[in-house]
Amino acid sequence: MTLQVHVLQLGPIGTNCYVVHEAGAAACFVVDPGAEHERVLELLSDEGLTVEAILVTHFHYDHIGGVAGLAAATGAPVWMHAEEAYGLETPEVLNDQWPGGRHDVAAWPVEHRLRGGERITVANVALDVLLVPGHSPAHIAFLAPGDVDDDGAAVPDAEMPPLAFSGDVLFQGSVGRTDLPGADQPTLVRSLELMARKLDPTTLVLSGHGPVTTMAAELATNPFLRGI
């Protein structure tokens, strides 16, 4: 299977939103529509895509700000960790907690409540749900295995490498901040250790901010991953 990934940088801080589908297929899923849902709808129209699922890595305003608008326009269900669903369903609880002032988010129900450890299938794509808290209390990442051998290991130089939609846990050269409500530095370190064990080095890391990187590159150069 070959996946096509479109990326939009949305909102005032350029949060990465990913629109993902099998090459040649119309069904897609969207990861972290953080703002400007109209831009996502425009891309869907231009590409002839239909949203089957909206996936949310965590409940920070810049990752959920466009969920309600996109869900209302497409009818797509929302998938999110159960313990952070209240951040979308009752966003006023969190609206006043962010540095820099209030960020209003429209409420929307979460149809599929995740815990981590599941394998889900959306738009005909199998994804593993990895619980990686620390930047937020119940942050999750979505992993697409890519081309694997009979033992489940990534195939070297495969046409389709593994993908990790990592939200704000791991970035190129950096990691998620831990000075926000519900964040915790030791917990984040344990999550990074889990990712280092779980993700094949060839995995493409598609994070919530910044460019695409690989797990191998981050293990080799990211100062926050030294010693992991």
URLINQUI-V662929 format. One record per residue. N is the residue number from 0. PHI is phi in radians with two decimals (none if undefined). BURIAL is b if it has 9 or more other C-alpha atoms within 8 Angstrom, else e. Layout:
[[N	PHI	BURIAL] [N	PHI	BURIAL]]
This chain:
[[0	none	e] [1	-1.97	e] [2	-1.76	b] [3	-1.87	e] [4	-2.11	e] [5	-1.81	e] [6	-2.12	e] [7	-2.13	b] [8	-1.71	e] [9	-2.00	b] [10	1.41	b] [11	-1.18	e] [12	-1.99	e] [13	1.10	e] [14	-1.20	b] [15	-1.29	b] [16	-2.00	b] [17	-1.98	b] [18	-1.97	b] [19	-2.24	b] [20	-2.74	b] [21	-1.11	b] [22	-1.02	e] [23	1.53	e] [24	-1.76	e] [25	-1.61	b] [26	-1.28	b] [27	-2.49	b] [28	-2.21	b] [29	-2.11	b] [30	-1.88	b] [31	0.98	b] [32	-1.31	b] [33	-1.42	b] [34	-3.04	b] [35	0.84	b] [36	-1.06	b] [37	-1.07	e] [38	-1.18	e] [39	-1.16	b] [40	-1.07	b] [41	-1.11	e] [42	-1.10	e] [43	-1.03	b] [44	-1.14	e] [45	-1.10	e] [46	-1.65	e] [47	1.19	e] [48	-1.87	b] [49	-2.14	b] [50	-1.40	b] [51	-1.82	b] [52	-2.80	b] [53	-1.99	b] [54	-1.83	b] [55	-2.13	b] [56	-1.36	b] [57	-2.90	b] [58	-1.59	b] [59	-1.18	e] [60	-0.96	b] [61	-1.38	b] [62	-2.00	b] [63	-2.13	b] [64	-1.09	b] [65	-1.81	b] [66	-1.11	b] [67	-1.04	b] [68	-1.11	b] [69	-1.20	b] [70	-1.12	b] [71	-1.11	e] [72	-1.36	e] [73	-1.97	e] [74	1.34	e] [75	-1.30	b] [76	-1.32	b] [77	-1.81	b] [78	-2.01	b] [79	-2.81	b] [80	-1.13	b] [81	-1.01	e] [82	-1.39	e] [83	-1.97	b] [84	-1.06	b] [85	-1.09	e] [86	-1.14	b] [87	-1.69	b] [88	-1.36	b] [89	-2.34	e] [90	-1.12	b] [91	-1.09	b] [92	-1.10	e] [93	-1.81	e] [94	-0.99	b] [95	-1.68	b] [96	-1.67	e] [97	-1.58	b] [98	-1.04	e] [99	1.58	e] [100	1.89	e] [101	-1.31	e] [102	-2.25	e] [103	-1.33	b] [104	-2.23	b] [105	-1.31	e] [106	-1.28	b] [107	-2.75	e] [108	-1.27	e] [109	-1.74	b] [110	-1.34	e] [111	-2.11	e] [112	-1.79	b] [113	-1.71	b] [114	-2.17	e] [115	1.71	b] [116	1.71	e] [117	-1.41	b] [118	-2.00	e] [119	-1.99	e] [120	-2.19	e] [121	-2.31	b] [122	0.91	b] [123	1.15	e] [124	-2.02	b] [125	-1.43	b] [126	-2.30	b] [127	-1.59	b] [128	-1.73	b] [129	-1.95	b] [130	-1.43	b] [131	-2.36	b] [132	-1.25	b] [133	2.30	b] [134	-1.30	b] [135	-2.45	b] [136	-1.11	b] [137	-2.43	b] [138	-1.10	b] [139	-2.22	b] [140	-2.12	b] [141	-2.01	b] [142	-1.99	b] [143	-1.77	b] [144	-1.07	b] [145	1.31	b] [146	-1.39	b] [147	-2.22	b] [148	-1.52	e] [149	-1.13	e] [150	-1.61	e] [151	1.51	e] [152	-1.52	e] [153	-1.08	b] [154	-1.44	b] [155	-1.02	e] [156	0.99	e] [157	-1.19	e] [158	-1.10	e] [159	-2.11	b] [160	-1.27	b] [161	-1.08	b] [162	-2.12	b] [163	-2.22	b] [164	-1.52	b] [165	-1.68	b] [166	1.02	b] [167	-1.92	b] [168	-1.43	b] [169	-2.33	b] [170	-2.12	b] [171	-1.12	b] [172	1.36	b] [173	-2.71	b] [174	-2.44	b] [175	-1.16	b] [176	-1.26	e] [177	-2.21	b] [178	-1.86	e] [179	-1.80	b] [180	-1.00	e] [181	1.45	e] [182	-1.48	b] [183	-2.74	b] [184	-1.12	b] [185	-1.03	e] [186	-1.14	b] [187	-1.09	b] [188	-1.06	b] [189	-1.12	e] [190	-1.16	b] [191	-1.14	b] [192	-1.09	b] [193	-1.09	b] [194	-1.11	e] [195	-1.10	b] [196	-1.37	e] [197	-1.46	e] [198	-1.59	e] [199	-1.08	b] [200	-0.98	e] [201	-1.37	b] [202	-1.05	b] [203	-1.40	b] [204	-1.73	b] [205	-1.85	b] [206	-1.66	b] [207	-1.29	b] [208	-2.61	b] [209	1.54	e] [210	-1.40	e] [211	-1.20	b] [212	-2.40	b] [213	-2.17	b] [214	-1.11	b] [215	-1.06	b] [216	-1.10	b] [217	-1.24	b] [218	-1.12	b] [219	-1.48	e] [220	-2.22	e] [221	-1.29	b] [222	-1.09	e] [223	-1.39	e] [224	-1.86	b] [225	-1.10	e] [226	1.50	e] [227	-1.52	e]]
